[in-house]
């Protein structure tokens, strides 16, 4: 897999415009996958700072020294995704591709019809999710901020969360995004239930919290497919 942007982290800064990469995975990616040599330029993402390009100044089998040549602001949106906790493989897909689609905050919650044990998965307990959001960010090309990942032991509490425009994915809802066109210049919050669906009281909870029920497809979708379908439709308006 070729990464669209090479991620650069704060701990790798040597000076204002210089980075030292010693991560074996990224060093080998530069050498073996990208085929870069000293003097070549790379597309970079200075995580949580900017996008741009950097020139390779020094290159060994174990390290790469980069000098930033150009910086530009990328794109960022305030998209909060509230997804019912699911099997770890599903969560990995949502974290990676949701990041590539501009999610700023992932909120995973546990409704009634979901296994409680999913919250104890190594993915979250050992923060293995970091590699998924980093991969998603490096693939996105335009985004530069790492999203936050938040766990809720039950239904989410919305205290101190700026929800903005609120949407709830619901089978056979009478409305679609086109009836309430989302404005990406403002905060957006999107709720997606579990594979087995939300129970009536949970649907009521979200609706009473101001979430508008919408349908993105007449088909019954897997959680990750429903997530990607909904996120992609945000960009149609």
C-alpha positions in Angstrom: 0.0 0.0 0.0 1.4 3.4 -1.0 0.7 6.1 1.6 -0.5 9.4 0.1 1.1 11.5 2.9 4.0 10.5 5.1 3.1 11.3 8.8 5.6 13.3 10.8 5.2 13.5 14.6 6.2 16.1 17.1 8.7 13.8 18.8 10.6 13.5 15.5 11.3 17.3 15.2 15.0 18.2 15.2 14.6 21.8 14.4 11.9 24.1 12.9 12.0 22.5 9.5 13.9 19.3 10.1 12.6 15.8 11.1 14.4 12.6 11.9 12.4 9.4 11.2 13.6 6.2 12.9 10.4 4.2 12.6 11.4 0.9 10.8 8.0 0.8 9.0 8.1 4.3 7.6 11.8 4.1 6.8 11.3 0.9 4.8 8.2 2.4 3.2 10.2 5.3 1.9 13.0 3.1 0.6 11.2 0.0 -0.7 7.7 1.1 -1.5 8.2 4.7 -2.6 11.7 4.1 -4.0 13.0 7.4 -2.7 16.6 8.5 -2.6 18.5 11.5 -1.1 17.3 14.7 -2.8 13.8 13.4 -3.6 10.7 15.0 -2.2 7.8 13.5 -0.3 4.2 14.5 0.4 4.0 14.9 4.2 1.5 15.5 7.0 2.9 17.2 10.1 0.3 15.6 12.4 -2.1 18.2 13.9 -0.1 21.0 12.2 -0.1 21.1 8.4 0.4 19.4 5.1 3.3 20.0 2.7 6.4 18.5 1.1 9.8 17.6 2.4 13.1 16.8 0.9 15.2 13.8 1.9 18.6 15.1 3.2 20.0 11.9 4.7 19.0 8.3 4.2 20.2 5.1 5.8 18.6 1.7 6.3 17.6 2.8 9.8 16.7 6.5 9.5 15.6 9.3 7.3 16.3 13.0 7.8 13.8 15.3 6.1 13.8 19.0 5.5 10.3 20.6 5.1 10.1 22.5 1.8 6.5 23.7 1.8 3.6 24.0 4.2 -0.1 24.4 3.6 -3.3 24.1 5.6 -5.3 21.0 4.8 -9.0 20.4 5.3 -10.7 19.7 8.6 -14.3 19.2 9.6 -16.1 18.9 12.9 -17.7 15.5 12.3 -18.6 13.5 15.5 -19.4 9.9 14.8 -21.4 7.9 17.5 -21.2 4.2 16.5 -22.4 1.2 18.5 -19.5 -0.9 19.6 -19.0 -3.9 17.3 -16.5 -6.7 16.6 -12.9 -5.4 16.6 -12.4 -6.1 12.8 -15.4 -3.9 12.1 -14.1 -1.2 14.5 -10.7 -1.2 12.7 -12.4 -0.6 9.4 -14.5 2.2 10.8 -11.5 3.9 12.5 -9.3 3.7 9.4 -11.7 4.7 6.7 -13.7 7.0 8.9 -10.5 9.0 9.5 -10.0 9.1 5.7 -13.5 10.5 5.4 -12.9 13.4 7.8 -14.2 12.2 11.2 -12.9 14.4 14.0 -14.2 12.3 16.9 -15.2 8.7 17.2 -17.6 7.9 20.1 -18.2 4.2 20.6 -21.1 3.4 22.8 -22.8 0.2 24.0 -26.5 -0.3 23.4 -28.6 -3.1 24.6 -28.1 -5.5 21.6 -24.3 -5.4 21.6 -21.8 -7.6 23.4 -20.3 -5.8 26.4 -17.0 -7.6 25.9 -16.3 -5.6 22.8 -15.4 -2.6 25.0 -12.6 -4.7 26.6 -11.0 -5.6 23.3 -7.2 -5.1 23.0 -8.0 -2.6 20.2 -9.1 -0.2 22.9 -7.5 -1.5 26.1 -4.1 -1.3 24.6 -4.8 1.6 22.3 -4.1 -0.4 19.3 -6.5 1.8 17.4 -3.8 4.4 17.0 -2.3 2.6 14.1 -5.7 2.5 12.4 -6.4 6.3 12.6 -2.8 7.0 11.6 -3.2 4.8 8.5 -6.5 6.5 7.7 -4.9 10.0 8.0 -2.0 9.1 5.8 -4.3 7.8 3.1 -6.7 10.8 3.2 -4.4 13.2 1.3 -6.2 16.3 2.5 -6.7 15.9 6.3 -4.1 16.7 8.9 -5.7 16.2 12.3 -5.7 12.9 14.2 -9.3 12.3 15.4 -10.1 11.6 19.1 -11.4 8.2 20.2 -13.8 8.1 23.1 -15.5 5.0 24.7 -18.9 5.1 26.4 -19.9 2.2 28.7 -23.6 2.8 27.8 -25.5 5.3 25.7 -23.5 8.4 25.2 -24.1 11.5 27.4 -24.0 14.7 25.4 -23.0 17.0 28.2 -20.3 19.5 27.0 -20.3 18.1 23.5 -21.1 20.5 20.7 -23.3 18.4 18.6 -24.4 20.9 15.9 -26.5 19.2 13.2 -27.8 15.9 14.5 -28.6 12.8 12.4 -29.7 9.3 13.4 -29.5 6.5 10.9 -32.7 4.5 11.1 -34.2 1.9 8.8 -37.4 3.0 7.0 -37.0 6.6 8.2 -39.1 8.9 6.1 -36.4 11.5 5.6 -33.0 11.5 3.8 -30.0 13.9 4.0 -31.5 15.8 1.1 -34.4 16.8 3.3 -32.0 18.3 5.8 -28.9 19.1 3.8 -25.8 19.0 6.1 -23.5 22.0 6.2 -19.9 20.9 6.6 -18.9 24.4 7.8 -20.8 23.7 11.0 -20.5 20.8 13.5 -22.2 17.5 12.5 -23.1 14.6 14.7 -24.1 11.2 13.3 -25.4 8.2 15.2 -25.2 4.7 13.9 -26.7 1.7 15.8 -25.5 -1.9 16.1 -26.0 -4.7 13.5 -29.1 -5.9 15.4 -30.5 -2.4 15.6 -31.4 0.0 18.4 -34.3 -1.0 20.7 -37.3 1.4 20.7 -36.2 3.2 23.9 -32.8 3.8 22.5 -34.2 5.3 19.3 -36.4 7.5 21.5 -33.4 8.6 23.5 -31.6 9.9 20.4 -34.7 11.4 18.9 -35.5 13.2 22.2 -31.9 14.4 22.2 -32.6 16.2 18.9 -31.3 13.7 16.4 -33.3 13.6 13.1 -33.9 10.0 11.8 -32.7 9.5 8.2 -32.3 6.6 5.9 -29.2 6.2 3.7 -30.3 3.0 1.9 -33.4 0.8 1.7 -31.1 -2.2 2.3 -30.0 -3.6 5.7 -26.4 -2.7 5.9 -23.5 -3.8 8.0 -22.3 -1.3 10.5 -19.2 -0.3 8.6 -21.0 0.0 5.3 -23.8 2.1 6.9 -21.1 4.3 8.4 -19.2 4.9 5.1 -22.5 5.4 3.2 -23.6 8.1 5.6 -20.2 9.8 5.8 -19.8 10.0 2.0 -23.3 11.4 1.7 -22.4 14.4 3.9 -20.2 15.6 1.0 -23.0 15.7 -1.6 -24.5 19.0 -0.5 
